[in-house]
Amino acid sequence: MPRRAILSLAVTLVLFMTEQTPAAPADRIHSKELARHLTTIAALAQSAPQVTIPSGWFLLGSKRVDGDPYGLWTQYDDTELPQNRVWLDSYLIDRDEVSLGEYLAFLQERHTPPSDELQKLIWHVITIHSVSDQALTRWPALYVTWPEARDFCAAKSKRLPTEAEWEKGARGPNGDLFPWGEAAPDTQRAMFGQHHVHEIPIVAAVDAHSDGASPYGLRHMAGNVAEWTEDWFGFDYYAYMPKRNPPGPPNGRYKSLRGGSWKSKLAMLRTATRNGALPDQRSATIGFRCAR
């Protein structure tokens, strides 16, 4: 990353953090020190390769199971019913979730400061938990709204994946229960089941947990951070969706989230489990990846 660009981000961040109200000397030191960390995290960013998902049919959603209420194959809720055989044209999708380093570098290019939530989180984990810039650059991007995720992907000549594209990438053509198959999740395959009362994320590096990769080699399609998709969340969409390249409902209130997060229980890590959130929601449990 050019030195001029790094200096530009530092100046932008310091000005933003100090222009609202006169800052005390300690606050100014805080702002300058945080700006230095943010520029370093951005400078260390490495983009993930994209994986080609071949055209073809795959199984989306779940068959209804009524006789095993606690079984992993039992639908999480009716939004993943009925199961459909769906055709998707070939597409590309990021192997890894977008990293914190990549996202901060994107904000730098736009001369846009990170959200207050993200600034506070980074400052906290650096000063209280001694997390290094080298580790933070490989964290997944956090506290990103749906429009911000969409804009990041567009700036890279990509887009968010449709919900169907996300699911095929996660489970392969044969409707696997989890990205890695039928075995229950464990710490070697996924980051999940963590908890922290102050929303300090217990995340893994975006390129970690290769043992939990999907049939196409995609990582963290279960756990770590839940991921935005392009689609509006349609509660009954599977009942009337087109069987070729489904685009999602034309409108809605929530955007679809998939994959579960570092806080999720086991059931949320199933490849068919669906969820949604308001597009402007910021959360320590939500990130994204891009497609093309």
C-alpha positions in Angstrom: 0.0 0.0 0.0 1.5 3.4 -1.0 2.8 5.5 1.9 0.8 8.5 0.7 -2.4 6.4 1.0 -1.5 5.2 4.5 -0.8 8.8 5.6 -4.1 9.9 4.1 -6.1 7.5 6.2 -4.3 8.5 9.3 -5.1 12.2 8.7 -8.7 11.4 7.8 -9.2 9.4 11.0 -7.6 11.9 13.3 -9.6 14.7 11.8 -12.8 12.8 12.1 -12.3 11.7 15.7 -11.4 15.2 16.8 -13.5 17.6 14.7 -16.8 17.1 16.6 -15.8 18.5 20.0 -12.5 19.9 21.4 -10.6 16.8 22.6 -8.6 16.6 25.8 -4.9 15.7 25.4 -5.5 12.1 26.3 -8.3 11.9 23.7 -6.0 13.3 21.0 -3.3 10.7 21.9 -6.0 8.0 21.8 -7.2 9.2 18.3 -3.7 9.4 16.8 -2.7 6.0 18.3 -5.9 4.3 17.0 -5.3 5.9 13.6 -1.8 4.4 13.4 -3.2 0.9 14.2 -6.0 1.2 11.6 -3.5 2.2 8.9 -1.3 -0.7 9.8 -4.2 -3.2 9.8 -5.2 -2.0 6.4 -1.7 -2.1 5.0 -1.4 -5.8 6.0 -4.5 -6.8 4.2 -4.5 -9.7 1.8 -7.4 -10.4 -0.5 -8.8 -13.9 -0.7 -8.9 -16.0 -3.9 -12.2 -16.7 -5.6 -13.5 -20.2 -6.2 -15.4 -21.2 -9.3 -18.7 -23.0 -8.6 -19.7 -25.0 -11.7 -23.1 -24.7 -13.3 -25.6 -27.4 -12.4 -28.4 -28.6 -10.2 -28.2 -28.8 -6.4 -30.5 -29.4 -3.5 -31.6 -26.3 -1.7 -33.6 -26.3 1.5 -34.8 -29.3 3.6 -37.3 -32.1 3.5 -39.8 -32.0 6.3 -39.0 -34.2 9.3 -41.6 -34.6 11.9 -40.5 -37.7 13.9 -37.1 -36.5 15.2 -37.6 -33.1 16.8 -34.0 -32.8 18.1 -32.3 -34.4 15.1 -29.9 -32.4 13.0 -31.8 -33.2 9.8 -35.0 -31.8 11.2 -35.7 -28.4 9.8 -34.8 -25.4 11.9 -38.1 -23.8 10.9 -40.5 -23.8 8.0 -38.6 -21.1 6.1 -36.2 -23.8 4.7 -39.2 -25.8 3.3 -39.8 -27.3 0.9 -36.6 -28.7 -0.6 -36.1 -27.7 -4.2 -33.8 -29.0 -7.0 -32.3 -25.7 -8.3 -30.1 -24.9 -11.3 -27.4 -22.2 -11.0 -25.2 -21.0 -13.7 -21.5 -21.0 -13.0 -20.3 -18.2 -10.7 -17.3 -17.2 -8.6 -17.4 -16.7 -4.8 -14.7 -15.6 -2.3 -13.0 -18.6 -0.6 -12.9 -16.6 2.6 -15.0 -14.0 4.4 -13.9 -10.4 3.7 -11.2 -9.6 6.3 -11.0 -6.7 8.6 -7.8 -5.6 6.9 -9.5 -5.6 3.5 -12.5 -3.6 4.8 -10.4 -1.0 6.5 -8.3 -0.6 3.3 -11.6 0.0 1.4 -12.7 2.7 3.9 -9.3 4.3 3.5 -9.7 4.5 -0.3 -13.0 6.3 0.3 -11.6 8.5 3.0 -14.4 7.2 5.3 -13.8 6.5 9.0 -14.9 3.2 10.4 -18.1 3.1 12.4 -18.0 4.1 16.0 -18.7 0.5 17.0 -15.8 -0.8 15.0 -13.4 1.9 16.3 -14.3 1.1 19.9 -13.9 -2.6 19.4 -10.5 -2.4 17.8 -9.2 0.0 20.4 -10.6 -2.2 23.2 -9.0 -5.5 21.9 -5.7 -3.8 21.2 -5.4 -2.0 24.6 -7.2 -4.5 26.9 -6.6 -7.9 25.2 -3.3 -7.1 23.5 -4.5 -8.4 20.1 -1.9 -7.5 17.5 -2.4 -5.7 14.2 -1.2 -8.8 12.4 -3.9 -10.8 14.0 -6.6 -8.2 13.5 -6.0 -7.8 9.8 -7.1 -11.5 9.4 -10.2 -11.2 11.5 -13.5 -11.1 9.5 -15.0 -7.7 8.8 -17.5 -6.8 11.6 -20.1 -4.2 12.2 -20.8 -3.9 8.5 -24.4 -3.1 7.3 -25.9 -4.6 4.2 -25.5 -1.4 2.1 -21.8 -1.2 3.2 -21.2 -4.8 2.3 -22.8 -4.3 -1.1 -20.7 -1.2 -1.7 -17.5 -3.0 -0.8 -18.3 -5.8 -3.3 -19.2 -3.3 -6.0 -16.0 -1.5 -5.6 -14.2 -4.8 -6.3 -16.3 -5.4 -9.4 -18.1 -8.1 -7.5 -21.5 -8.4 -5.7 -23.0 -10.1 -2.7 -24.0 -13.8 -3.5 -27.6 -14.6 -3.9 -29.0 -16.8 -1.1 -29.1 -19.8 -3.5 -25.4 -19.2 -4.5 -24.4 -19.0 -0.9 -26.2 -22.3 -0.1 -24.7 -24.2 -3.1 -21.3 -23.0 -2.2 -21.8 -24.1 1.4 -23.2 -27.6 0.9 -22.3 -28.7 -2.6 -24.7 -30.3 -5.2 -26.0 -33.1 -2.9 -27.5 -31.1 0.0 -24.9 -31.8 2.7 -26.0 -31.1 6.3 -22.9 -29.1 7.1 -20.2 -27.8 4.8 -17.9 -30.7 5.7 -20.6 -33.4 5.6 -22.8 -35.0 8.3 -20.6 -34.9 11.3 -21.6 -32.5 14.1 -19.5 -29.3 14.3 -16.4 -29.2 16.5 -13.6 -26.8 17.2 -11.5 -28.1 14.4 -14.2 -27.3 11.8 -16.0 -24.2 13.0 -15.9 -21.2 15.4 -19.3 -21.3 17.2 -20.9 -21.6 20.6 -18.8 -18.8 22.2 -20.2 -16.1 24.4 -19.1 -12.7 25.8 -21.4 -10.3 27.6 -19.7 -7.3 26.1 -19.9 -8.5 22.5 -16.1 -9.0 22.2 -16.0 -11.4 19.2 -14.3 -14.7 19.7 -13.5 -15.1 16.0 -11.0 -17.1 13.9 -8.8 -15.8 11.1 -10.7 -15.8 7.8 -8.3 -18.4 6.3 -8.4 -20.7 9.3 -10.4 -23.9 9.9 -9.6 -25.6 6.6 -11.0 -28.8 8.1 -14.4 -27.3 7.9 -14.3 -26.3 4.3 -17.2 -26.9 2.0 -17.1 -29.3 -1.0 -15.8 -26.4 -3.1 -13.2 -25.4 -0.5 -15.0 -22.4 0.9 -14.1 -21.6 4.5 -16.3 -20.5 7.4 -19.5 -21.3 5.7 -20.6 -22.3 9.2 -19.7 -20.1 12.2 -17.3 -17.3 12.7 -19.6 -14.5 11.3 -23.0 -14.8 9.7 -22.9 -13.5 6.2 -25.1 -11.0 4.3 -26.5 -12.2 0.9 -28.0 -10.2 -1.9 -31.6 -11.4 -1.3 -34.5 -10.1 0.7 -35.5 -12.7 3.3 -38.7 -14.4 2.1 -40.3 -16.5 4.8 -42.2 -18.6 2.2 -40.0 -18.0 -0.9 -39.1 -21.6 -1.3 -42.7 -22.5 -2.0 -42.8 -20.4 -5.2 -39.2 -19.7 -6.1 -38.1 -20.3 -9.7 -36.0 -23.4 -10.2 -33.3 -21.7 -12.3 -31.1 -19.0 -10.9 -33.6 -17.8 -8.2 -33.0 -14.0 -7.6 -34.8 -13.9 -4.2 -38.0 -11.9 -3.5 -38.4 -8.5 -5.1 -38.8 -6.7 -1.8 -39.0 -7.3 1.9 -38.1 -5.9 5.4 -35.0 -8.1 6.2 -32.0 -9.2 4.2 -31.0 -12.8 4.3 -28.1 -13.9 6.6 -26.6 -17.3 6.4 -24.1 -19.5 8.1 -24.3 -18.7 11.8 -21.6 -16.9 13.8 -19.1 -17.3 16.7 -22.1 -17.0 19.1 -24.4 -19.5 17.4 -25.7 -22.7 18.6 -25.2 -25.8 16.6 -28.5 -25.7 14.7 -27.6 -22.3 13.1 -24.6 -23.9 11.5 -26.7 -26.2 9.3 -26.3 -25.3 5.6 -30.0 -25.1 5.1 -30.8 -22.9 8.2 -32.0 -19.4 7.2 -32.0 -16.1 9.1 -32.4 -12.4 8.3 -31.7 -9.0 9.7 -32.6 -5.4 9.0 -30.2 -4.0 6.3 -28.9 -1.3 8.5 -28.0 -3.6 11.4 -24.5 -3.5 12.8 -23.3 -6.5 14.8 -20.2 -8.2 16.0 -21.7 -11.4 14.6 -22.3 -10.2 11.0 -19.8 -10.1 8.1 -19.9 -11.0 4.4 -18.1 -12.4 1.4 -18.4 -11.4 -2.3 -19.4 -13.2 -5.5 -19.1 -12.5 -9.2 
